[in-house]
């Protein structure tokens, strides 16, 4: 029997959303309600700030709020941060230096703090105003009033959850990933979360950390867990579960690791519900 479903957000549960990412498609909304009716636990594991997973689960009425943010750098369980793996300042400094010297196609560098702070390289960049409006609208996070370089000089006690790099093309993103992987060794976890997006966290952080936490804390076996994702930052999560679903619109590499390819998160959830019915 499947006892727990863990889903990625962007490109997965958020796919086809309405005005905000929390306005899920009707199919995904119905699937979340069906999960609750069936008594299956549900969690989100995302590269986003932890607040997104918390808000989503609260909005859709889940009584137990357990979620992971920043690709497993922070895990949250019922009001407590049970796992934190901050990205070291020295590694951020190294990544920024490499990127500025060797990756001119990088269009944005951003640090996100474990407590949902956004720290941008250029406060005058239009993206800064975009994030200010998003934070105000959703009530999640804040854009800090100092730059990335100022943060590297004085972190002001802010622990980094991840560093995000956006590029002007998929080719540039792949090239940067290769170069950073070679120079950083295993000190950092580098995830490609989209065609032009790299997310870099502590070498101890990945979504598999959250799956391991759930297994150990709630005595779960791999065959009792289902996971849903769309990008390579979901691969470590797939490794810890027997029931794995990759989005048809997502990464071909992840699809090759999945047991099932689905058109929507709702399709994956409904498969799990049917599976349990036949196992009963």
C-alpha positions in Angstrom: 0.0 0.0 0.0 1.1 3.5 -0.7 1.1 5.5 2.5 2.9 8.7 1.4 3.0 10.8 -1.8 5.7 13.5 -2.2 5.4 15.9 -5.1 7.6 18.5 -6.7 5.9 21.9 -7.3 7.1 23.8 -10.4 6.4 21.9 -13.5 4.5 19.3 -11.5 1.8 20.2 -9.0 1.9 23.9 -10.1 1.6 23.0 -13.8 -1.4 24.6 -15.3 -2.0 26.9 -12.3 -4.3 29.9 -12.3 -3.6 33.5 -11.3 -1.0 32.4 -8.7 0.9 29.2 -8.4 -1.3 28.3 -5.4 -4.4 28.3 -7.6 -4.0 24.8 -8.8 -5.6 23.3 -11.9 -9.1 21.8 -11.1 -7.7 18.3 -11.7 -4.8 18.8 -9.3 -7.2 20.3 -6.7 -9.5 17.3 -7.0 -6.6 14.9 -6.6 -5.4 16.6 -3.4 -8.9 16.3 -2.0 -9.0 12.6 -3.0 -5.6 12.0 -1.2 -7.0 13.4 2.0 -10.2 11.4 1.7 -8.1 8.2 1.2 -6.0 8.9 4.3 -2.7 9.1 2.4 -0.1 11.5 3.7 1.0 14.2 1.2 4.1 16.4 1.2 5.8 18.8 -1.2 9.5 18.8 -2.0 10.6 21.8 -4.0 13.6 23.9 -5.0 11.6 26.9 -3.9 11.6 28.5 -0.4 10.1 26.4 2.3 7.2 28.8 2.7 5.7 27.7 -0.7 5.2 24.1 0.5 3.9 25.2 3.9 1.4 27.6 2.3 0.2 25.1 -0.3 -0.5 22.4 2.3 -2.3 24.8 4.6 -4.4 26.2 1.8 -5.6 22.8 0.7 -6.5 21.7 4.2 -3.8 19.1 5.0 -3.7 18.6 8.8 0.0 17.6 8.8 2.4 20.0 7.3 5.6 18.3 6.3 7.6 19.7 3.4 11.1 20.3 2.0 12.5 23.5 0.4 15.6 24.4 -1.4 16.0 20.9 -2.8 16.2 19.4 0.7 18.4 22.0 2.3 15.6 22.7 4.8 12.9 20.2 5.9 9.9 21.2 7.9 7.7 18.9 10.1 4.7 20.2 12.0 6.2 23.6 13.0 9.8 22.6 13.3 12.8 22.8 11.0 14.1 19.2 11.3 16.9 19.4 8.7 19.0 22.4 7.7 22.0 22.3 5.4 23.1 25.9 4.7 25.3 26.7 1.7 28.6 28.0 3.0 29.6 31.7 2.3 33.0 30.5 0.9 31.2 28.3 -1.6 28.9 31.2 -2.7 31.9 33.4 -3.1 33.6 30.8 -5.2 30.6 30.2 -7.4 30.0 33.9 -8.0 33.7 34.3 -9.0 33.6 31.4 -11.4 30.3 32.5 -12.9 31.4 36.1 -13.4 34.7 35.2 -15.0 33.7 32.2 -17.1 29.9 32.4 -17.7 29.0 35.7 -19.4 25.7 34.2 -20.5 24.5 34.3 -16.9 21.6 36.8 -16.7 20.8 36.6 -12.9 22.6 35.5 -9.7 20.4 35.2 -6.6 20.9 33.9 -3.1 17.9 32.7 -1.1 18.1 32.5 2.6 16.8 29.6 4.7 14.2 32.0 6.2 13.0 33.0 2.7 15.2 36.1 2.1 16.0 37.0 -1.5 19.5 38.6 -2.1 20.1 39.9 -5.6 23.2 41.0 -7.4 21.6 44.1 -8.7 18.7 45.8 -6.8 17.9 47.9 -9.9 17.3 44.9 -12.1 13.6 44.6 -13.1 13.5 41.2 -11.6 14.0 42.8 -8.2 10.8 44.7 -8.5 9.1 41.5 -9.8 10.1 39.6 -6.7 9.0 42.5 -4.4 5.5 42.4 -5.9 5.4 38.6 -5.7 6.5 38.6 -2.1 3.8 41.2 -1.3 1.1 39.3 -3.2 1.8 35.9 -1.8 3.1 36.9 1.7 6.2 34.7 1.3 9.7 36.0 1.5 11.3 39.4 1.2 13.8 41.1 -1.1 16.6 42.4 1.0 17.8 46.0 0.7 21.5 45.0 0.2 23.2 43.4 -2.7 24.9 40.0 -3.1 28.4 41.6 -2.9 27.4 43.3 0.3 26.1 40.0 1.7 29.4 38.3 0.8 31.2 41.0 2.8 28.7 40.7 5.8 26.2 38.0 5.8 24.3 39.6 8.7 23.6 36.1 10.1 21.5 35.1 7.1 22.0 31.4 6.2 21.8 30.6 2.5 19.5 27.9 1.4 20.6 28.0 -2.3 22.2 30.1 -5.0 20.3 30.4 -8.3 21.8 31.1 -11.7 19.8 31.9 -14.7 21.2 31.8 -18.2 20.2 33.1 -21.6 20.1 29.7 -23.2 19.9 26.0 -22.4 23.3 25.4 -23.9 24.9 28.0 -21.7 23.2 26.5 -18.7 24.5 23.0 -19.5 28.1 24.4 -20.0 28.0 26.2 -16.7 26.8 23.2 -14.9 29.7 21.1 -16.3 32.2 23.8 -15.4 30.9 24.3 -11.9 30.7 20.5 -11.3 34.4 20.2 -12.2 35.6 23.0 -10.0 33.4 22.5 -7.0 33.9 18.7 -6.7 31.3 17.4 -4.2 31.2 20.4 -1.9 28.0 21.6 -3.5 24.9 20.0 -4.9 24.2 21.4 -8.4 20.7 20.8 -9.8 19.3 21.8 -13.1 15.7 22.8 -12.4 14.8 24.1 -15.8 16.3 24.6 -19.2 18.1 27.8 -18.2 18.2 27.5 -14.4 20.8 26.1 -12.1 20.2 25.7 -8.3 23.2 25.2 -6.1 23.0 24.1 -2.5 25.1 22.4 0.1 26.7 19.1 -0.9 24.6 17.6 1.9 21.3 18.8 0.5 19.1 17.2 -2.1 15.5 16.1 -2.2 16.5 12.5 -1.2 17.3 14.0 2.2 13.6 14.6 2.8 12.7 11.1 1.6 15.2 9.6 4.0 13.9 11.7 6.9 10.3 10.5 6.2 11.5 6.9 6.1 13.4 7.1 9.3 10.9 9.2 11.2 7.7 7.4 10.2 9.1 3.9 9.6 8.3 3.9 5.9 9.5 1.5 3.3 10.3 2.4 -0.3 7.3 0.5 -1.6 5.1 2.7 0.6 6.2 6.0 -1.0 5.3 7.5 -4.3 7.1 10.6 -5.7 6.3 12.9 -8.6 8.7 15.2 -10.4 9.7 16.8 -13.6 13.4 17.8 -13.5 16.8 16.3 -12.6 16.7 17.9 -9.1 14.0 15.2 -8.4 16.3 12.3 -9.2 17.6 11.7 -5.7 14.0 11.7 -4.5 13.2 9.0 -7.1 16.0 6.9 -5.7 14.3 6.5 -2.4 10.8 5.4 -3.6 9.5 2.4 -5.5 6.6 4.3 -7.1 8.1 7.1 -9.3 6.3 9.4 -11.7 7.9 11.8 -14.2 6.0 14.5 -16.0 5.7 14.0 -19.7 6.5 17.7 -20.2 9.7 17.4 -18.1 13.3 16.2 -18.4 13.9 13.2 -20.7 16.7 12.1 -18.3 14.3 12.0 -15.4 11.8 10.1 -17.4 14.3 7.4 -18.0 14.6 7.0 -14.2 10.8 6.9 -13.7 8.5 3.9 -13.4 5.7 5.9 -15.0 5.4 9.0 -17.3 2.3 11.1 -16.7 0.7 14.1 -18.2 -0.2 15.7 -14.8 0.4 15.3 -11.1 -3.3 14.4 -10.8 -2.7 11.4 -13.1 0.1 10.2 -10.8 -2.0 10.7 -7.7 -5.0 8.9 -9.2 -2.8 6.0 -10.2 -1.7 5.7 -6.5 -5.3 5.8 -5.3 -6.3 3.0 -7.8 -3.2 1.0 -6.8 -4.2 1.1 -3.2 -7.8 0.0 -4.1 -6.4 -3.1 -5.9 -4.0 -3.9 -3.1 -6.7 -3.7 -0.4 
